[in-house]
């Protein structure tokens, strides 16, 4: 008999201390809301860029929480960080400025970075003063990262990068990003070989950042073009040729977090509020289905956070959470449009019309960013030995 494959890590419960931490985060968010510092929005980890708010989180020790104190962190568990992030997302707080840096850049630097790289970037990430993007996708290589064509050519003292990255969230405001590039000729027999990661500071000569606006004119995405950009040897991330292994471990952080099913939670909460306010009947089945699935996704995501806390990177489980979570978020939007007769309004200051408009406008990206659902299911099938 073949060994049984566990699709998900064992269930994880939050530690007792989590209740006190959650209460402090909620009290802070309530103060911010009462002061009118920001309005809750959907999909805030992409669209809610607020550097003041990010610095405030850093001042309270709620960024870089899992980093060791010598790098400005708190040496806390991923489960402690989980509590903070789910409260921020559920509140619709503006977290985009620090999101990528806190979620995956910090842990990746801790695992693969040099001591000099850690000292250069980690304290600023923990303080909410250094922002990062992700340089993976390309015009003809989205979820199929093995197809990247950005070249890294060896030159004296470092590497010269030529190519294009696309859909880079926040690149026009970020200080740097991790770029995946081909440092050796492509081998069709092993497409994952010859890839390396580089830390590219986005104000480097030869870097061009071109906006990709949404239909509304909002600017979150960018195309980043490398025109012979020099990256010194001390900005190589990890090992040359080990880029694929490093990227896949990084994706466990990117795909499994609560943002994969809480991007539209503020809309779900507003939907329930509207149904209660209007005394709607016959909606229990639809709402109950959404809430029960939300709870199941949270338990799955929390199990992965527990696995990460133990030093593992469960890529297969992360792919499952990302696939299920992003489909779930679209179903929240469908329910919000069917059960309440309030149209979306992107010009509204806040409330249900704005939450619904944000969610509708951002929905096409839910099942794309972090890997399309088709690619994620392929990862799961391969892990099960079905392909």
ZISULLIN-V761074 format. One line per field, one symbol per residue. ss: DSSP state (H for helix, E for strand, L for the rest). psi: psi as a letter, one per 30 degrees, with the letter a starting at -180 (. if undefined). Layout:
ss: ???
psi: ???
This chain:
ss: LLLLLLLLLLLLLLLLLHHHHHHHHHHHHHHHHHLLLLLLLLLHHHHLLLHHHHHHHHHLLLLLLLLLHHHLLLLLLHHHHHHHHHHHHHHLLLLHHHHHHHHHHHHHHHHHLLHHHHHHHHHHHHHLLLLEEEELLELLELLLHHHLLLEEEEELLEEEEEEEELLLLLLLLLLEEEEEEELLLLLLLLLLLLEEEEEEELLLLLEEEEEELLLLLLLLEEEEEEEEEEEEHHHEELLLLLHHHHHHHHHHHHHHLLHHHHLLHHHHHHHHHHHHHHLLLLLHHHHHHHHHHHHHHHHHHHHHHHHHHLLLLLHHHHHHHHHHHHHHHHHHHHHHHHHLLLLLLLLLLLHHHHHHHHHHHHHHHHLLLLLLHHHHHHHHHHHLLLL
psi: klkkkjekllkkkklefeeeeeeeeeeeeeeeeefgflkkllhffefijjeeeeeeeefgggkhefklefgfafgllfeeeeeeeeeeeefhljgeefeeeeefeeeeeeeflleeeeeeeeeeeffgfkklakidllegicfiffgkfkkjkklkgbkkkkakllhjkgefflellkkkljflkkjffifflgklkkjjkfgkkfkkjkkillfffkjellkjkjihkkjlefgkjbkkfgeeeeeeeefeeefflfffggegeeeeeeeeeeeeefhklggeeeeeeeeeeeeeeeeeeeeeeeeefggliieeeeeeeeeeefeeeefeeeeefefkhjlkjffkfaaeeeeeeeeeefeffegekgkleeeeeeeeeeffgf.
